[in-house]
Amino acid sequence: MLSRFVWAPLLLGSTVLMPATSQAASFDCSKAANAFEKAICVDTELSDLDAQLNKKYVSALTRLSEDGKAVLRDGERQWLHFIREVCLNQRNADRQSKCLRSKYDRRLSELDTAALQMGAYVFSRRDHFASLPSTQDRSDDHRPYEAQGSYLYIDRPVSAPAAQFNKESTIAILKALEMDGYCDNAPADVTTDFSVQRMGASVISVARIWGYYCHGAPHGWGNPAAHETYVLVPELHRLAAKDLFDLASPWAKTLTERMKAVIADRTKDLPNPADIDQSTVADEVADPKNWTLSDQGMTLTVSSEEWLGYAGSVTEVTIPWAELRPFLASTAPVPK
């Protein structure tokens, strides 16, 4: 369970939590006092990454409210503790540096979504990081197990729907990281993250991504992304069919027929082509959680396990807005 992981403390001295100095790193390397700081200073690439990350982090803080700053600082403190636990336990300096570079590269990318503004809304991110010491003989050189969870955070405007969104997103992160038992009852490396697919003045569409890795396995596993779209005006709420479509139009039939055609094409060469159940497809394509909105159109994503016969398989089809225009509601939050 998640409680077995070692969660980062909320109060931790930090190199990247301070404004940058004239040093290549974000701190004075002549005063490096611990193994982590020394590892940064002896590696020119790491030193540069540390300075870049500090600059991006401080820039994001300036665009957030006091509550938003606290959330981002909490995530950064956890991240700093996490990378020390995970990377400094590597068996030699080369592996430590490789681990740190990888974590820095990822964190730099993550901070791209630390302060996003669209219309009246400012979005940030809520991050949770944890590690668990490994005692498994099969583990990769006994490196710690890793848990990383992130999701969108609404910084402002403050409202009851926004507060509920932030509460639910935190619960979802922690639930996704409860991953004991997936690797012959051993813990796993677990990652849950998000990708902003579309931001507009009245809508934001997000893909939630989840995966895990069993130490010693040839590859990891992942679940299809869960898609969540929120309408921002006049009040924040999860996208419903009525927000997008004229419910009197044959929109659901159109989506179902398009998806059925794609599935039939994917399965036509199988030894026993699938007997595609119309009602199953109809239910899935009519569910907004399977929709992703982009500037180009709407992408439908449904599970294909029933037809393709292997776990985790999905089928996607993107329908351009031009084709959907006859079925859209007059106030649909899509490009004109």
C-alpha positions as a Python dict, from the first residue, in 0.01 Angstrom:
ca = {
    (1, 'M'): (0, 0, 0),
    (2, 'L'): (98, 362, -39),
    (3, 'S'): (161, 401, 333),
    (4, 'R'): (470, 182, 302),
    (5, 'F'): (641, 443, 89),
    (6, 'V'): (867, 697, 256),
    (7, 'W'): (698, 1029, 181),
    (8, 'A'): (917, 1336, 171),
    (9, 'P'): (906, 1569, 472),
    (10, 'L'): (744, 1907, 423),
    (11, 'L'): (1035, 2101, 573),
    (12, 'L'): (1363, 2044, 397),
    (13, 'G'): (1655, 2269, 312),
    (14, 'S'): (1665, 2315, -61),
    (15, 'T'): (1915, 2430, -316),
    (16, 'V'): (1662, 2511, -587),
    (17, 'L'): (1421, 2685, -353),
    (18, 'M'): (1654, 2987, -334),
    (19, 'P'): (1705, 3251, -603),
    (20, 'A'): (1992, 3183, -841),
    (21, 'T'): (2337, 3329, -777),
    (22, 'S'): (2626, 3393, -1012),
    (23, 'Q'): (2732, 3030, -980),
    (24, 'A'): (2659, 2787, -1262),
    (25, 'A'): (2448, 2589, -1014),
    (26, 'S'): (2171, 2762, -816),
    (27, 'F'): (2398, 2785, -511),
    (28, 'D'): (2758, 2862, -422),
    (29, 'C'): (2954, 2545, -498),
    (30, 'S'): (3243, 2664, -280),
    (31, 'K'): (3006, 2609, 11),
    (32, 'A'): (2870, 2269, -99),
    (33, 'A'): (2810, 2091, 231),
    (34, 'N'): (2653, 1753, 155),
    (35, 'A'): (2672, 1465, -92),
    (36, 'F'): (2386, 1598, -302),
    (37, 'E'): (2532, 1945, -346),
    (38, 'K'): (2876, 1801, -420),
    (39, 'A'): (2730, 1568, -683),
    (40, 'I'): (2574, 1870, -856),
    (41, 'C'): (2891, 2077, -841),
    (42, 'V'): (3133, 1818, -982),
    (43, 'D'): (2916, 1761, -1291),
    (44, 'T'): (2903, 2055, -1533),
    (45, 'E'): (2584, 1930, -1700),
    (46, 'L'): (2409, 1880, -1366),
    (47, 'S'): (2521, 2219, -1246),
    (48, 'D'): (2369, 2378, -1556),
    (49, 'L'): (2047, 2179, -1516),
    (50, 'D'): (2022, 2289, -1154),
    (51, 'A'): (2050, 2654, -1258),
    (52, 'Q'): (1790, 2608, -1533),
    (53, 'L'): (1549, 2438, -1297),
    (54, 'N'): (1591, 2706, -1032),
    (55, 'K'): (1516, 2979, -1288),
    (56, 'K'): (1203, 2805, -1414),
    (57, 'Y'): (1084, 2725, -1061),
    (58, 'V'): (1130, 3081, -931),
    (59, 'S'): (956, 3220, -1241),
    (60, 'A'): (655, 2995, -1179),
    (61, 'L'): (633, 3105, -815),
    (62, 'T'): (602, 3470, -914),
    (63, 'R'): (286, 3391, -1111),
    (64, 'L'): (103, 3201, -838),
    (65, 'S'): (-108, 3301, -541),
    (66, 'E'): (19, 3240, -189),
    (67, 'D'): (-174, 2912, -171),
    (68, 'G'): (-43, 2813, -512),
    (69, 'K'): (312, 2891, -406),
    (70, 'A'): (269, 2668, -101),
    (71, 'V'): (148, 2378, -315),
    (72, 'L'): (435, 2414, -563),
    (73, 'R'): (693, 2450, -283),
    (74, 'D'): (559, 2137, -117),
    (75, 'G'): (601, 1942, -440),
    (76, 'E'): (953, 2078, -492),
    (77, 'R'): (1059, 1986, -139),
    (78, 'Q'): (925, 1635, -189),
    (79, 'W'): (1106, 1610, -522),
    (80, 'L'): (1439, 1718, -369),
    (81, 'H'): (1410, 1461, -92),
    (82, 'F'): (1298, 1198, -344),
    (83, 'I'): (1592, 1239, -582),
    (84, 'R'): (1839, 1225, -294),
    (85, 'E'): (1685, 900, -172),
    (86, 'V'): (1669, 748, -519),
    (87, 'C'): (1988, 874, -685),
    (88, 'L'): (2245, 903, -408),
    (89, 'N'): (2195, 536, -323),
    (90, 'Q'): (2333, 432, -662),
    (91, 'R'): (2648, 223, -633),
    (92, 'N'): (2890, 462, -806),
    (93, 'A'): (2925, 827, -906),
    (94, 'D'): (2850, 765, -1275),
    (95, 'R'): (2520, 602, -1194),
    (96, 'Q'): (2439, 879, -948),
    (97, 'S'): (2498, 1143, -1214),
    (98, 'K'): (2293, 953, -1473),
    (99, 'C'): (2006, 919, -1228),
    (100, 'L'): (2018, 1286, -1131),
    (101, 'R'): (2031, 1403, -1493),
    (102, 'S'): (1725, 1194, -1573),
    (103, 'K'): (1532, 1333, -1277),
    (104, 'Y'): (1632, 1691, -1355),
    (105, 'D'): (1532, 1657, -1721),
    (106, 'R'): (1191, 1527, -1621),
    (107, 'R'): (1140, 1794, -1355),
    (108, 'L'): (1227, 2069, -1602),
    (109, 'S'): (955, 1936, -1831),
    (110, 'E'): (709, 1912, -1542),
    (111, 'L'): (764, 2274, -1444),
    (112, 'D'): (636, 2379, -1787),
    (113, 'T'): (290, 2326, -1633),
    (114, 'A'): (369, 2495, -1299),
    (115, 'A'): (197, 2822, -1395),
    (116, 'L'): (-39, 2828, -1694),
    (117, 'Q'): (-284, 3112, -1749),
    (118, 'M'): (-591, 3095, -1967),
    (119, 'G'): (-852, 3364, -1941),
    (120, 'A'): (-937, 3422, -1575),
    (121, 'Y'): (-782, 3089, -1473),
    (122, 'V'): (-430, 3015, -1352),
    (123, 'F'): (-338, 2647, -1336),
    (124, 'S'): (-45, 2486, -1160),
    (125, 'R'): (40, 2129, -1058),
    (126, 'R'): (25, 1922, -743),
    (127, 'D'): (308, 1670, -707),
    (128, 'H'): (368, 1380, -470),
    (129, 'F'): (697, 1188, -459),
    (130, 'A'): (791, 887, -247),
    (131, 'S'): (1048, 610, -228),
    (132, 'L'): (1066, 273, -57),
    (133, 'P'): (1395, 91, 14),
    (134, 'S'): (1423, -229, -186),
    (135, 'T'): (1503, -562, -25),
    (136, 'Q'): (1420, -774, -329),
    (137, 'D'): (1706, -980, -477),
    (138, 'R'): (1561, -932, -824),
    (139, 'S'): (1555, -553, -799),
    (140, 'D'): (1783, -339, -1011),
    (141, 'D'): (2093, -326, -788),
    (142, 'H'): (1858, -282, -492),
    (143, 'R'): (1763, 67, -603),
    (144, 'P'): (1463, 210, -417),
    (145, 'Y'): (1111, 175, -545),
    (146, 'E'): (975, 502, -681),
    (147, 'A'): (629, 658, -666),
    (148, 'Q'): (556, 980, -855),
    (149, 'G'): (210, 1130, -879),
    (150, 'S'): (99, 1458, -1035),
    (151, 'Y'): (-214, 1633, -1150),
    (152, 'L'): (-348, 1970, -1246),
    (153, 'Y'): (-412, 2223, -968),
    (154, 'I'): (-638, 2526, -1000),
    (155, 'D'): (-461, 2821, -841),
    (156, 'R'): (-728, 3080, -912),
    (157, 'P'): (-996, 3199, -924),
    (158, 'V'): (-1093, 3058, -586),
    (159, 'S'): (-1439, 2898, -591),
    (160, 'A'): (-1622, 2603, -442),
    (161, 'P'): (-1596, 2403, -770),
    (162, 'A'): (-1222, 2478, -791),
    (163, 'A'): (-1169, 2370, -431),
    (164, 'Q'): (-1359, 2048, -501),
    (165, 'F'): (-1153, 1989, -816),
    (166, 'N'): (-827, 2029, -621),
    (167, 'K'): (-949, 1799, -346),
    (168, 'E'): (-1057, 1528, -590),
    (169, 'S'): (-732, 1552, -786),
    (170, 'T'): (-528, 1497, -470),
    (171, 'I'): (-736, 1194, -375),
    (172, 'A'): (-698, 1057, -729),
    (173, 'I'): (-319, 1092, -717),
    (174, 'L'): (-286, 911, -386),
    (175, 'K'): (-526, 637, -491),
    (176, 'A'): (-335, 578, -815),
    (177, 'L'): (-14, 528, -618),
    (178, 'E'): (-158, 249, -401),
    (179, 'M'): (19, -16, -604),
    (180, 'D'): (126, -309, -387),
    (181, 'G'): (60, -654, -526),
    (182, 'Y'): (127, -592, -894),
    (183, 'C'): (469, -761, -893),
    (184, 'D'): (419, -1095, -716),
    (185, 'N'): (316, -907, -402),
    (186, 'A'): (621, -680, -418),
    (187, 'P'): (601, -301, -459),
    (188, 'A'): (646, -141, -798),
    (189, 'D'): (774, 182, -946),
    (190, 'V'): (454, 379, -1006),
    (191, 'T'): (396, 691, -1209),
    (192, 'T'): (78, 889, -1260),
    (193, 'D'): (105, 1210, -1458),
    (194, 'F'): (-99, 1438, -1681),
    (195, 'S'): (-74, 1610, -2015),
    (196, 'V'): (-269, 1922, -2109),
    (197, 'Q'): (-422, 1844, -2447),
    (198, 'R'): (-604, 2171, -2507),
    (199, 'M'): (-649, 2499, -2326),
    (200, 'G'): (-897, 2761, -2434),
    (201, 'A'): (-1078, 3055, -2280),
    (202, 'S'): (-1367, 2828, -2183),
    (203, 'V'): (-1229, 2473, -2167),
    (204, 'I'): (-929, 2265, -2062),
    (205, 'S'): (-877, 1905, -2174),
    (206, 'V'): (-636, 1684, -1982),
    (207, 'A'): (-509, 1328, -2025),
    (208, 'R'): (-426, 1140, -1704),
    (209, 'I'): (-149, 882, -1760),
    (210, 'W'): (-62, 590, -1532),
    (211, 'G'): (198, 312, -1540),
    (212, 'Y'): (410, 82, -1326),
    (213, 'Y'): (732, -115, -1349),
    (214, 'C'): (836, -432, -1164),
    (215, 'H'): (1206, -428, -1081),
    (216, 'G'): (1395, -674, -1298),
    (217, 'A'): (1120, -697, -1560),
    (218, 'P'): (1202, -638, -1930),
    (219, 'H'): (952, -353, -1955),
    (220, 'G'): (685, -165, -1765),
    (221, 'W'): (310, -160, -1799),
    (222, 'G'): (67, 122, -1849),
    (223, 'N'): (-304, 186, -1861),
    (224, 'P'): (-478, 379, -2137),
    (225, 'A'): (-493, 748, -2056),
    (226, 'A'): (-807, 870, -1885),
    (227, 'H'): (-931, 1188, -2049),
    (228, 'E'): (-1092, 1466, -1850),
    (229, 'T'): (-1230, 1786, -1996),
    (230, 'Y'): (-1356, 2076, -1788),
    (231, 'V'): (-1573, 2365, -1896),
    (232, 'L'): (-1454, 2683, -1723),
    (233, 'V'): (-1744, 2922, -1779),
    (234, 'P'): (-1987, 3029, -1653),
    (235, 'E'): (-1889, 2790, -1369),
    (236, 'L'): (-1628, 2514, -1357),
    (237, 'H'): (-1771, 2169, -1426),
    (238, 'R'): (-1676, 1845, -1596),
    (239, 'L'): (-1765, 1835, -1965),
    (240, 'A'): (-2105, 1681, -2038),
    (241, 'A'): (-2251, 1581, -2373),
    (242, 'K'): (-2489, 1879, -2364),
    (243, 'D'): (-2190, 2118, -2346),
    (244, 'L'): (-2061, 1993, -2679),
    (245, 'F'): (-2350, 1852, -2879),
    (246, 'D'): (-2701, 1944, -2979),
    (247, 'L'): (-2873, 1655, -2803),
    (248, 'A'): (-3151, 1653, -3063),
    (249, 'S'): (-2897, 1566, -3335),
    (250, 'P'): (-2771, 1214, -3418),
    (251, 'W'): (-2431, 1286, -3260),
    (252, 'A'): (-2412, 960, -3062),
    (253, 'K'): (-2496, 747, -3365),
    (254, 'T'): (-2231, 928, -3570),
    (255, 'L'): (-1960, 869, -3309),
    (256, 'T'): (-2058, 504, -3272),
    (257, 'E'): (-2047, 438, -3646),
    (258, 'R'): (-1705, 600, -3679),
    (259, 'M'): (-1560, 396, -3394),
    (260, 'K'): (-1715, 71, -3517),
    (261, 'A'): (-1558, 125, -3860),
    (262, 'V'): (-1213, 175, -3709),
    (263, 'I'): (-1244, -132, -3486),
    (264, 'A'): (-1365, -344, -3778),
    (265, 'D'): (-1066, -235, -3983),
    (266, 'R'): (-824, -320, -3700),
    (267, 'T'): (-970, -667, -3652),
    (268, 'K'): (-1039, -771, -4012),
    (269, 'D'): (-716, -972, -4045),
    (270, 'L'): (-752, -1161, -3717),
    (271, 'P'): (-824, -1537, -3736),
    (272, 'N'): (-1164, -1477, -3580),
    (273, 'P'): (-1273, -1119, -3657),
    (274, 'A'): (-1457, -961, -3368),
    (275, 'D'): (-1832, -951, -3346),
    (276, 'I'): (-1850, -589, -3239),
    (277, 'D'): (-2127, -525, -2990),
    (278, 'Q'): (-2309, -208, -3093),
    (279, 'S'): (-2430, -121, -2743),
    (280, 'T'): (-2082, -156, -2589),
    (281, 'V'): (-1928, 79, -2844),
    (282, 'A'): (-2219, 322, -2811),
    (283, 'D'): (-2182, 338, -2433),
    (284, 'E'): (-1808, 404, -2451),
    (285, 'V'): (-1809, 670, -2721),
    (286, 'A'): (-2097, 855, -2552),
    (287, 'D'): (-1900, 889, -2228),
    (288, 'P'): (-1712, 1224, -2210),
    (289, 'K'): (-1432, 1061, -2011),
    (290, 'N'): (-1331, 897, -2341),
    (291, 'W'): (-1315, 1229, -2527),
    (292, 'T'): (-1010, 1450, -2576),
    (293, 'L'): (-1057, 1791, -2731),
    (294, 'S'): (-781, 1946, -2939),
    (295, 'D'): (-761, 2233, -3185),
    (296, 'Q'): (-800, 1982, -3468),
    (297, 'G'): (-1098, 1783, -3344),
    (298, 'M'): (-1227, 1537, -3088),
    (299, 'T'): (-1041, 1211, -3020),
    (300, 'L'): (-1242, 911, -2903),
    (301, 'T'): (-1049, 649, -2704),
    (302, 'V'): (-1207, 318, -2607),
    (303, 'S'): (-1078, -9, -2468),
    (304, 'S'): (-1014, -277, -2733),
    (305, 'E'): (-946, -571, -2503),
    (306, 'E'): (-1275, -738, -2596),
    (307, 'W'): (-1195, -726, -2968),
    (308, 'L'): (-817, -747, -2988),
    (309, 'G'): (-771, -995, -2706),
    (310, 'Y'): (-486, -836, -2512),
    (311, 'A'): (-488, -627, -2197),
    (312, 'G'): (-446, -253, -2215),
    (313, 'S'): (-520, -222, -2586),
    (314, 'V'): (-712, 83, -2700),
    (315, 'T'): (-860, 212, -3023),
    (316, 'E'): (-859, 581, -3108),
    (317, 'V'): (-1018, 788, -3378),
    (318, 'T'): (-995, 1164, -3423),
    (319, 'I'): (-1290, 1335, -3588),
    (320, 'P'): (-1221, 1686, -3724),
    (321, 'W'): (-1442, 1967, -3597),
    (322, 'A'): (-1552, 2033, -3953),
    (323, 'E'): (-1720, 1690, -3963),
    (324, 'L'): (-1878, 1737, -3622),
    (325, 'R'): (-2003, 2091, -3690),
    (326, 'P'): (-2359, 1982, -3788),
    (327, 'F'): (-2403, 1815, -3448),
    (328, 'L'): (-2245, 2074, -3220),
    (329, 'A'): (-2432, 2292, -2974),
    (330, 'S'): (-2430, 2663, -3056),
    (331, 'T'): (-2221, 2731, -2741),
    (332, 'A'): (-1982, 2436, -2782),
    (333, 'P'): (-1630, 2525, -2652),
    (334, 'V'): (-1452, 2443, -2977),
    (335, 'P'): (-1252, 2641, -3235),
    (336, 'K'): (-1475, 2842, -3466),
}
